[in-house]
Amino acid sequence: MSDTGPVEGRGEQNQQEEREAAKRRILALAEKERIPVEETSRAVPDRRWRRGQR
C-alpha cells in the first residue's frame, strides 16, 4: 500500500500542471481576443427609434 502514495502524488502533480497549462491557454486566448480601450467607443443611445413607439 505504500506504493500508492507516490502514484497519487504524481497524479495530483500532473493534474495541477494540466490546470496551470489550461489557465495559461485561456489567458493567452483572452489576451488575443481582447479589444484595447482605445479602439472602443462609448455607446451613445439613439432615442430616435423610441419616438414611433409612443
N, C-alpha and C positions, 0 to 999 in steps of 0.2 A: 504494500500500500504506500510505501514511502516514494515509489516511483511516480505516483500520480501528482504529487505536489509540484515538482518542476514542470511537468507537462501542462498543468493548469496555469502555472505562472507564465510559461511561454505563450499559451493560448491567450491569456489576458493581455500580455505584452503585444501580441500580434493584433488583437482587437484594438488596443489603444493606438497602435501605429496606423491601422486602417482608418480609424476615426480621425486622426490628425491629417492623414493624406486626403480624406474626403473633405475635411474642413478647408484645407488649402485649395482643393479643386473648386469648391463652392465659392470661396472668397475670390479666387482668380477669375472665375466666370462672372461674378457680380461686378468686379472691377472693370472687366472688359465691356460689360453692358451698361456701365454707369454713364449717365449723361452729365457732363460738367455743368455747374450752375450758370456759367457764362453763356452756355448755349440754350438755356431755357428762358422763357419769358413768363412774366406774371400773367395769369389768365384774367382778362378783363371781361366782366359779364356783359353780354349783349342782351339788353332788355327789350329790344325792338320786337322780338318774336312774341313777347307776352301781350302786346297791345291787342292782337286779334283774339286773345282768349278771354278778355273781359267783357 
